[in-house]
């Protein structure tokens, strides 16, 4: 399914709490704010922020 483009990745998934724009905003805050501050701002867990910063989640997005 994934290879044929029929899966719901990222914000297309009904259970997603963050939009792709949120992911880019979180990436932009790396080195500016702490993980805890970013987690509180977006109401997600601190480890989730770390996974976003390490590019271990939302790998379909082009991280700059």
N, C-alpha and C positions, 0 to 999 in steps of 0.2 A: 504494500500500500504506500509506503513512504516513497519508494523509488518512482511510483507513478504519480506522485503529487496529490494523493487523496487523503493524506493525514492532516489532522488539525494541529499545526505547530504554532507555538507562541500564543499571541492574543486571539487567534482563531479558535483555540481550545476553550470550551465553555467554562472550564474550571480555572482559567487563568485569572490571576489577581492583578497582574501588571501588564500594561500595554507595551508595545515595542518602543514607544516614545519614553515611557518610564525607564526602560532598560538603558536607553541612551543617556538619559538624565543621571541615572545611577553611575554609569561608567564615567560620565563627566565629573562626578563628585569624588572620584578616586584620588586620594592624595590631598583633598581639600577638607573633607569631613571624615570623621571616624566611622567605622562600620556601624557602631551603635547609633550614632546620630542619623545615618542614612536609613537604618532599619526602622527607627522610630518615625522618621519623616514619611516613609512609604508603607508603614505598618506591615513589615515583613520581618522575618527572623534575621539575626546577625549572621548565621552561617549561610543563609541564602544570598545576602549581600556579598559575602566572600566568594561564593560560587559564581556569581555574576562577574565580579572583578577578575576572577581567574579564567573566565570564558569557558566554564564548565556547564553552563546552561544557556539556552537560547543560541545554540551554535549555528543556527540557520541565519542569524543576523550577521551582517558584516561589522565587526568590531574595529574601531579605528584607534 
